[in-house]
Amino acid sequence: MNLRNAHAALAVSLATVLLASQALSAAEDGVNAGKEKCYGISLAGQNDCAAGAGTSCAGSAKIDYQGNAWKLVPTGTCTHIETPHGLGSLMPLSRL
């Protein structure tokens, strides 16, 4: 394979990855339509994803109502969800 063919193959591979990534993102948006991330409302081990440094994803919250762990809730309901530590938040909270 000459250098020109190698560059063309690399360009095609990169384009394929980018298109697949965009398609996956669009599919996730469709699944999550009408929902928003609500921080600080999940019980330990019951978050949907993103529980901060040292955690991986779903089910990784170490404590109840961890401020940097979120759950998907119907749009417009997050800031009305009451916990023992206050209301849910659309942004990560500092409590751990």
A tleap script that builds the chain and sets N, CA, C and O, in Angstrom:
source leaprc.protein.ff14SB
mol = sequence {
  NMET ASN LEU ARG ASN ALA HIE ALA ALA LEU
  ALA VAL SER LEU ALA THR VAL LEU LEU ALA
  SER GLN ALA LEU SER ALA ALA GLU ASP GLY
  VAL ASN ALA GLY LYS GLU LYS CYS TYR GLY
  ILE SER LEU ALA GLY GLN ASN ASP CYS ALA
  ALA GLY ALA GLY THR SER CYS ALA GLY SER
  ALA LYS ILE ASP TYR GLN GLY ASN ALA TRP
  LYS LEU VAL PRO THR GLY THR CYS THR HIE
  ILE GLU THR PRO HIE GLY LEU GLY SER LEU
  MET PRO LEU SER ARG CLEU
}
set mol.1.N position { 0.861 -1.173 0.000 }
set mol.1.CA position { 0.000 0.000 0.000 }
set mol.1.C position { 0.901 1.229 0.000 }
set mol.1.O position { 1.800 1.350 0.832 }
set mol.2.N position { 0.652 2.143 -0.946 }
set mol.2.CA position { 1.470 3.339 -0.962 }
set mol.2.C position { 0.928 4.372 0.022 }
set mol.2.O position { -0.144 4.196 0.601 }
set mol.3.N position { 1.674 5.435 0.198 }
set mol.3.CA position { 1.323 6.454 1.192 }
set mol.3.C position { -0.014 7.122 0.886 }
set mol.3.O position { -0.778 7.421 1.804 }
set mol.4.N position { -0.304 7.358 -0.384 }
set mol.4.CA position { -1.570 7.991 -0.764 }
set mol.4.C position { -2.755 7.103 -0.378 }
set mol.4.O position { -3.753 7.594 0.150 }
set mol.5.N position { -2.647 5.806 -0.639 }
set mol.5.CA position { -3.714 4.870 -0.268 }
set mol.5.C position { -3.868 4.772 1.247 }
set mol.5.O position { -4.981 4.658 1.760 }
set mol.6.N position { -2.744 4.817 1.955 }
set mol.6.CA position { -2.795 4.758 3.421 }
set mol.6.C position { -3.516 5.977 3.976 }
set mol.6.O position { -4.333 5.850 4.888 }
set mol.7.N position { -3.225 7.152 3.438 }
set mol.7.CA position { -3.899 8.373 3.883 }
set mol.7.C position { -5.394 8.322 3.576 }
set mol.7.O position { -6.220 8.735 4.390 }
set mol.8.N position { -5.726 7.818 2.409 }
set mol.8.CA position { -7.139 7.709 2.030 }
set mol.8.C position { -7.866 6.736 2.959 }
set mol.8.O position { -8.987 7.007 3.390 }
set mol.9.N position { -7.238 5.620 3.264 }
set mol.9.CA position { -7.849 4.641 4.161 }
set mol.9.C position { -8.033 5.238 5.554 }
set mol.9.O position { -9.061 5.016 6.194 }
set mol.10.N position { -7.048 5.988 6.022 }
set mol.10.CA position { -7.150 6.640 7.331 }
set mol.10.C position { -8.284 7.659 7.340 }
set mol.10.O position { -9.049 7.731 8.302 }
set mol.11.N position { -8.395 8.442 6.278 }
set mol.11.CA position { -9.463 9.443 6.194 }
set mol.11.C position { -10.837 8.782 6.208 }
set mol.11.O position { -11.748 9.261 6.884 }
set mol.12.N position { -10.993 7.697 5.478 }
set mol.12.CA position { -12.266 6.972 5.450 }
set mol.12.C position { -12.573 6.402 6.833 }
set mol.12.O position { -13.717 6.455 7.284 }
set mol.13.N position { -11.565 5.861 7.504 }
set mol.13.CA position { -11.768 5.304 8.850 }
set mol.13.C position { -12.209 6.381 9.830 }
set mol.13.O position { -13.140 6.173 10.607 }
set mol.14.N position { -11.547 7.526 9.795 }
set mol.14.CA position { -11.914 8.625 10.692 }
set mol.14.C position { -13.330 9.125 10.415 }
set mol.14.O position { -14.093 9.387 11.345 }
set mol.15.N position { -13.674 9.255 9.156 }
set mol.15.CA position { -15.018 9.706 8.797 }
set mol.15.C position { -16.066 8.717 9.295 }
set mol.15.O position { -17.122 9.124 9.779 }
set mol.16.N position { -15.784 7.431 9.180 }
set mol.16.CA position { -16.712 6.396 9.643 }
set mol.16.C position { -16.916 6.492 11.143 }
set mol.16.O position { -18.045 6.404 11.627 }
set mol.17.N position { -15.833 6.671 11.880 }
set mol.17.CA position { -15.925 6.796 13.341 }
set mol.17.C position { -16.742 8.026 13.722 }
set mol.17.O position { -17.594 7.948 14.607 }
set mol.18.N position { -16.498 9.144 13.076 }
set mol.18.CA position { -17.234 10.370 13.378 }
set mol.18.C position { -18.728 10.214 13.085 }
set mol.18.O position { -19.564 10.628 13.888 }
set mol.19.N position { -19.059 9.626 11.953 }
set mol.19.CA position { -20.466 9.430 11.601 }
set mol.19.C position { -21.153 8.468 12.573 }
set mol.19.O position { -22.296 8.698 12.967 }
set mol.20.N position { -20.469 7.402 12.956 }
set mol.20.CA position { -21.036 6.447 13.908 }
set mol.20.C position { -21.254 7.107 15.258 }
set mol.20.O position { -22.262 6.862 15.922 }
set mol.21.N position { -20.314 7.938 15.659 }
set mol.21.CA position { -20.432 8.654 16.929 }
set mol.21.C position { -21.627 9.595 16.920 }
set mol.21.O position { -22.366 9.669 17.902 }
set mol.22.N position { -21.823 10.311 15.828 }
set mol.22.CA position { -22.959 11.221 15.705 }
set mol.22.C position { -24.278 10.452 15.694 }
set mol.22.O position { -25.259 10.901 16.287 }
set mol.23.N position { -24.312 9.315 15.035 }
set mol.23.CA position { -25.532 8.506 14.986 }
set mol.23.C position { -25.870 7.984 16.376 }
set mol.23.O position { -27.038 7.984 16.765 }
set mol.24.N position { -24.878 7.543 17.124 }
set mol.24.CA position { -25.100 7.050 18.478 }
set mol.24.C position { -25.612 8.166 19.368 }
set mol.24.O position { -26.539 7.958 20.151 }
set mol.25.N position { -25.023 9.342 19.258 }
set mol.25.CA position { -25.462 10.485 20.045 }
set mol.25.C position { -26.912 10.844 19.726 }
set mol.25.O position { -27.692 11.130 20.634 }
set mol.26.N position { -27.274 10.830 18.456 }
set mol.26.CA position { -28.646 11.135 18.057 }
set mol.26.C position { -29.615 10.088 18.594 }
set mol.26.O position { -30.721 10.419 19.022 }
set mol.27.N position { -29.198 8.831 18.572 }
set mol.27.CA position { -30.052 7.759 19.095 }
set mol.27.C position { -30.260 7.922 20.594 }
set mol.27.O position { -31.368 7.727 21.094 }
set mol.28.N position { -29.194 8.280 21.318 }
set mol.28.CA position { -29.317 8.495 22.753 }
set mol.28.C position { -30.239 9.670 23.039 }
set mol.28.O position { -31.038 9.616 23.974 }
set mol.29.N position { -30.140 10.735 22.243 }
set mol.29.CA position { -31.026 11.889 22.423 }
set mol.29.C position { -32.482 11.476 22.247 }
set mol.29.O position { -33.348 11.938 22.990 }
set mol.30.N position { -32.761 10.619 21.281 }
set mol.30.CA position { -34.124 10.159 21.065 }
set mol.30.C position { -34.642 9.344 22.232 }
set mol.30.O position { -35.801 9.483 22.623 }
set mol.31.N position { -33.795 8.495 22.790 }
set mol.31.CA position { -34.186 7.668 23.935 }
set mol.31.C position { -34.435 8.538 25.151 }
set mol.31.O position { -35.338 8.259 25.939 }
set mol.32.N position { -33.649 9.584 25.311 }
set mol.32.CA position { -33.743 10.442 26.486 }
set mol.32.C position { -34.606 11.683 26.256 }
set mol.32.O position { -34.604 12.596 27.081 }
set mol.33.N position { -35.330 11.725 25.162 }
set mol.33.CA position { -36.184 12.875 24.873 }
set mol.33.C position { -37.188 13.065 26.007 }
set mol.33.O position { -37.797 12.106 26.482 }
set mol.34.N position { -37.347 14.301 26.426 }
set mol.34.CA position { -38.289 14.590 27.497 }
set mol.34.C position { -37.741 14.280 28.880 }
set mol.34.O position { -38.491 14.238 29.855 }
set mol.35.N position { -36.429 14.063 28.968 }
set mol.35.CA position { -35.804 13.774 30.258 }
set mol.35.C position { -34.626 14.709 30.474 }
set mol.35.O position { -34.063 15.249 29.522 }
set mol.36.N position { -34.259 14.895 31.745 }
set mol.36.CA position { -33.106 15.714 32.080 }
set mol.36.C position { -32.315 15.049 33.198 }
set mol.36.O position { -32.850 14.250 33.967 }
set mol.37.N position { -31.036 15.391 33.275 }
set mol.37.CA position { -30.184 14.882 34.341 }
set mol.37.C position { -30.508 15.645 35.615 }
set mol.37.O position { -30.572 16.874 35.619 }
set mol.38.N position { -30.711 14.905 36.692 }
set mol.38.CA position { -31.005 15.520 37.981 }
set mol.38.C position { -29.979 15.023 38.990 }
set mol.38.O position { -29.913 13.830 39.286 }
set mol.39.N position { -29.183 15.942 39.515 }
set mol.39.CA position { -28.107 15.610 40.439 }
set mol.39.C position { -28.594 15.617 41.887 }
set mol.39.O position { -29.475 16.387 42.270 }
set mol.40.N position { -27.986 14.729 42.676 }
set mol.40.CA position { -28.216 14.726 44.110 }
set mol.40.C position { -29.479 14.036 44.573 }
set mol.40.O position { -29.895 14.234 45.715 }
set mol.41.N position { -30.109 13.226 43.723 }
set mol.41.CA position { -31.369 12.589 44.123 }
set mol.41.C position { -31.294 11.074 44.212 }
set mol.41.O position { -32.208 10.442 44.742 }
set mol.42.N position { -30.216 10.477 43.701 }
set mol.42.CA position { -30.170 9.015 43.652 }
set mol.42.C position { -29.677 8.417 44.970 }
set mol.42.O position { -28.932 9.043 45.725 }
set mol.43.N position { -30.109 7.215 45.211 }
set mol.43.CA position { -29.606 6.462 46.351 }
set mol.43.C position { -28.287 5.801 45.948 }
set mol.43.O position { -28.008 5.651 44.759 }
set mol.44.N position { -27.488 5.411 46.915 }
set mol.44.CA position { -26.201 4.769 46.641 }
set mol.44.C position { -26.399 3.590 45.693 }
set mol.44.O position { -27.268 2.745 45.909 }
set mol.45.N position { -25.589 3.546 44.650 }
set mol.45.CA position { -25.643 2.451 43.697 }
set mol.45.C position { -26.794 2.502 42.725 }
set mol.45.O position { -26.967 1.572 41.937 }
set mol.46.N position { -27.596 3.568 42.750 }
set mol.46.CA position { -28.757 3.631 41.866 }
set mol.46.C position { -28.731 4.822 40.907 }
set mol.46.O position { -29.748 5.143 40.293 }
set mol.47.N position { -27.578 5.477 40.776 }
set mol.47.CA position { -27.476 6.591 39.833 }
set mol.47.C position { -27.431 6.053 38.408 }
set mol.47.O position { -27.059 4.902 38.180 }
set mol.48.N position { -27.814 6.893 37.456 }
set mol.48.CA position { -27.796 6.482 36.055 }
set mol.48.C position { -26.395 6.558 35.471 }
set mol.48.O position { -26.020 5.699 34.672 }
set mol.49.N position { -25.611 7.562 35.848 }
set mol.49.CA position { -24.246 7.659 35.343 }
set mol.49.C position { -23.527 8.826 36.010 }
set mol.49.O position { -24.119 9.578 36.783 }
set mol.50.N position { -22.235 8.964 35.695 }
set mol.50.CA position { -21.393 10.085 36.124 }
set mol.50.C position { -21.486 10.416 37.600 }
set mol.50.O position { -22.241 11.298 38.008 }
set mol.51.N position { -20.726 9.713 38.375 }
set mol.51.CA position { -20.684 10.006 39.803 }
set mol.51.C position { -19.335 10.567 40.209 }
set mol.51.O position { -18.895 10.358 41.340 }
set mol.52.N position { -18.679 11.268 39.320 }
set mol.52.CA position { -17.458 11.979 39.648 }
set mol.52.C position { -16.200 11.134 39.666 }
set mol.52.O position { -16.200 9.965 39.279 }
set mol.53.N position { -15.135 11.758 40.125 }
set mol.53.CA position { -13.813 11.115 40.154 }
set mol.53.C position { -13.848 9.842 40.982 }
set mol.53.O position { -14.458 9.794 42.051 }
set mol.54.N position { -13.190 8.825 40.478 }
set mol.54.CA position { -13.110 7.568 41.199 }
set mol.54.C position { -14.286 6.642 40.979 }
set mol.54.O position { -14.332 5.555 41.556 }
set mol.55.N position { -15.244 7.052 40.151 }
set mol.55.CA position { -16.392 6.201 39.844 }
set mol.55.C position { -16.480 6.046 38.340 }
set mol.55.O position { -15.914 6.842 37.591 }
set mol.56.N position { -17.185 5.029 37.905 }
set mol.56.CA position { -17.239 4.779 36.471 }
set mol.56.C position { -18.523 5.301 35.856 }
set mol.56.O position { -18.497 6.270 35.097 }
set mol.57.N position { -19.631 4.679 36.169 }
set mol.57.CA position { -20.869 5.110 35.526 }
set mol.57.C position { -22.064 4.633 36.332 }
set mol.57.O position { -22.084 4.790 37.553 }
set mol.58.N position { -23.047 4.061 35.682 }
set mol.58.CA position { -24.287 3.659 36.336 }
set mol.58.C position { -24.021 2.782 37.554 }
set mol.58.O position { -23.213 1.854 37.509 }
set mol.59.N position { -24.715 3.095 38.634 }
set mol.59.CA position { -24.609 2.307 39.853 }
set mol.59.C position { -23.357 2.558 40.657 }
set mol.59.O position { -23.042 1.779 41.556 }
set mol.60.N position { -22.627 3.630 40.362 }
set mol.60.CA position { -21.349 3.867 41.032 }
set mol.60.C position { -21.403 4.878 42.170 }
set mol.60.O position { -20.380 5.126 42.809 }
set mol.61.N position { -22.562 5.468 42.441 }
set mol.61.CA position { -22.664 6.415 43.557 }
set mol.61.C position { -22.391 5.680 44.862 }
set mol.61.O position { -22.946 4.609 45.108 }
set mol.62.N position { -21.539 6.255 45.691 }
set mol.62.CA position { -21.122 5.609 46.930 }
set mol.62.C position { -22.059 5.893 48.103 }
set mol.62.O position { -22.144 5.097 49.038 }
set mol.63.N position { -22.757 7.019 48.054 }
set mol.63.CA position { -23.637 7.401 49.164 }
set mol.63.C position { -24.993 7.867 48.624 }
set mol.63.O position { -25.105 8.244 47.458 }
set mol.64.N position { -25.998 7.838 49.461 }
set mol.64.CA position { -27.312 8.363 49.090 }
set mol.64.C position { -27.204 9.860 48.826 }
set mol.64.O position { -26.518 10.572 49.559 }
set mol.65.N position { -27.868 10.333 47.798 }
set mol.65.CA position { -27.974 11.751 47.436 }
set mol.65.C position { -26.623 12.393 47.125 }
set mol.65.O position { -26.427 13.586 47.360 }
set mol.66.N position { -25.692 11.595 46.596 }
set mol.66.CA position { -24.369 12.102 46.235 }
set mol.66.C position { -24.538 13.236 45.237 }
set mol.66.O position { -25.249 13.088 44.243 }
set mol.67.N position { -23.893 14.361 45.491 }
set mol.67.CA position { -24.104 15.572 44.700 }
set mol.67.C position { -23.645 15.526 43.264 }
set mol.67.O position { -24.156 16.278 42.433 }
set mol.68.N position { -22.689 14.659 42.942 }
set mol.68.CA position { -22.198 14.616 41.563 }
set mol.68.C position { -22.707 13.392 40.803 }
set mol.68.O position { -22.205 13.079 39.724 }
set mol.69.N position { -23.695 12.705 41.357 }
set mol.69.CA position { -24.321 11.563 40.685 }
set mol.69.C position { -25.720 11.990 40.225 }
set mol.69.O position { -26.412 12.731 40.923 }
set mol.70.N position { -26.126 11.513 39.039 }
set mol.70.CA position { -27.432 11.936 38.524 }
set mol.70.C position { -28.299 10.779 38.098 }
set mol.70.O position { -27.829 9.664 37.873 }
set mol.71.N position { -29.587 11.077 37.993 }
set mol.71.CA position { -30.587 10.165 37.428 }
set mol.71.C position { -31.351 10.947 36.373 }
set mol.71.O position { -31.483 12.167 36.470 }
set mol.72.N position { -31.854 10.246 35.369 }
set mol.72.CA position { -32.724 10.889 34.389 }
set mol.72.C position { -34.130 10.961 34.963 }
set mol.72.O position { -34.654 9.972 35.475 }
set mol.73.N position { -34.730 12.133 34.875 }
set mol.73.CA position { -36.097 12.352 35.349 }
set mol.73.C position { -36.860 13.105 34.264 }
set mol.73.O position { -36.240 13.715 33.393 }
set mol.74.N position { -38.180 13.076 34.296 }
set mol.74.CA position { -38.938 13.843 33.304 }
set mol.74.C position { -38.561 15.330 33.352 }
set mol.74.O position { -38.408 15.908 34.429 }
set mol.75.N position { -38.415 15.933 32.179 }
set mol.75.CA position { -38.047 17.340 32.082 }
set mol.75.C position { -38.989 18.208 32.906 }
set mol.75.O position { -40.211 18.064 32.849 }
set mol.76.N position { -38.389 19.107 33.669 }
set mol.76.CA position { -39.159 20.045 34.477 }
set mol.76.C position { -39.458 19.578 35.892 }
set mol.76.O position { -40.066 20.319 36.664 }
set mol.77.N position { -39.042 18.361 36.253 }
set mol.77.CA position { -39.360 17.851 37.592 }
set mol.77.C position { -38.189 17.883 38.558 }
set mol.77.O position { -38.396 17.833 39.770 }
set mol.78.N position { -36.974 17.965 38.058 }
set mol.78.CA position { -35.786 17.822 38.891 }
set mol.78.C position { -35.778 18.751 40.100 }
set mol.78.O position { -35.627 18.301 41.236 }
set mol.79.N position { -35.937 20.018 39.856 }
set mol.79.CA position { -35.797 20.995 40.942 }
set mol.79.C position { -36.989 20.994 41.905 }
set mol.79.O position { -37.065 21.825 42.810 }
set mol.80.N position { -37.911 20.059 41.703 }
set mol.80.CA position { -39.041 19.902 42.619 }
set mol.80.C position { -38.912 18.623 43.446 }
set mol.80.O position { -39.731 18.368 44.328 }
set mol.81.N position { -37.889 17.822 43.163 }
set mol.81.CA position { -37.698 16.566 43.891 }
set mol.81.C position { -37.004 16.866 45.214 }
set mol.81.O position { -35.896 17.402 45.238 }
set mol.82.N position { -37.662 16.520 46.306 }
set mol.82.CA position { -37.114 16.786 47.635 }
set mol.82.C position { -36.325 15.586 48.153 }
set mol.82.O position { -36.737 14.437 47.997 }
set mol.83.N position { -35.190 15.878 48.767 }
set mol.83.CA position { -34.367 14.861 49.425 }
set mol.83.C position { -34.115 15.348 50.851 }
set mol.83.O position { -34.435 16.493 51.170 }
set mol.84.N position { -33.556 14.516 51.702 }
set mol.84.CA position { -33.209 14.974 53.054 }
set mol.84.C position { -32.178 16.106 53.059 }
set mol.84.O position { -31.994 16.771 54.078 }
set mol.85.N position { -31.499 16.330 51.913 }
set mol.85.CA position { -30.465 17.357 51.822 }
set mol.85.C position { -30.901 18.561 50.992 }
set mol.85.O position { -30.086 19.443 50.722 }
set mol.86.N position { -32.138 18.617 50.592 }
set mol.86.CA position { -32.628 19.714 49.759 }
set mol.86.C position { -33.183 19.196 48.441 }
set mol.86.O position { -33.432 18.001 48.279 }
set mol.87.N position { -33.370 20.109 47.513 }
set mol.87.CA position { -33.965 19.775 46.218 }
set mol.87.C position { -32.927 19.247 45.236 }
set mol.87.O position { -31.730 19.494 45.382 }
set mol.88.N position { -33.410 18.512 44.226 }
set mol.88.CA position { -32.553 18.066 43.144 }
set mol.88.C position { -32.028 19.270 42.385 }
set mol.88.O position { -32.585 20.364 42.477 }
set mol.89.N position { -30.947 19.065 41.629 }
set mol.89.CA position { -30.299 20.168 40.921 }
set mol.89.C position { -29.985 19.765 39.485 }
set mol.89.O position { -29.694 18.601 39.211 }
set mol.90.N position { -30.044 20.724 38.579 }
set mol.90.CA position { -29.684 20.493 37.186 }
set mol.90.C position { -28.177 20.537 36.982 }
set mol.90.O position { -27.683 20.193 35.909 }
set mol.91.N position { -27.453 20.955 37.997 }
set mol.91.CA position { -25.980 21.022 37.972 }
set mol.91.C position { -25.435 20.180 39.119 }
set mol.91.O position { -26.118 20.010 40.129 }
set mol.92.N position { -24.212 19.643 38.985 }
set mol.92.CA position { -23.639 18.881 40.093 }
set mol.92.C position { -23.584 19.727 41.364 }
set mol.92.O position { -23.369 20.938 41.316 }
set mol.93.N position { -23.780 19.069 42.485 }
set mol.93.CA position { -23.752 19.728 43.794 }
set mol.93.C position { -22.431 19.405 44.481 }
set mol.93.O position { -21.792 18.403 44.156 }
set mol.94.N position { -22.018 20.238 45.423 }
set mol.94.CA position { -20.741 20.031 46.087 }
set mol.94.C position { -20.779 18.970 47.184 }
set mol.94.O position { -19.731 18.535 47.662 }
set mol.95.N position { -21.956 18.560 47.578 }
set mol.95.CA position { -22.021 17.569 48.669 }
set mol.95.C position { -21.565 16.192 48.192 }
set mol.95.O position { -21.888 15.755 47.087 }
set mol.96.N position { -20.809 15.526 49.055 }
set mol.96.CA position { -20.365 14.163 48.758 }
set mol.96.C position { -20.808 13.242 49.817 }
set mol.96.O position { -20.532 12.044 49.749 }
savepdb mol mol.pdb
quit
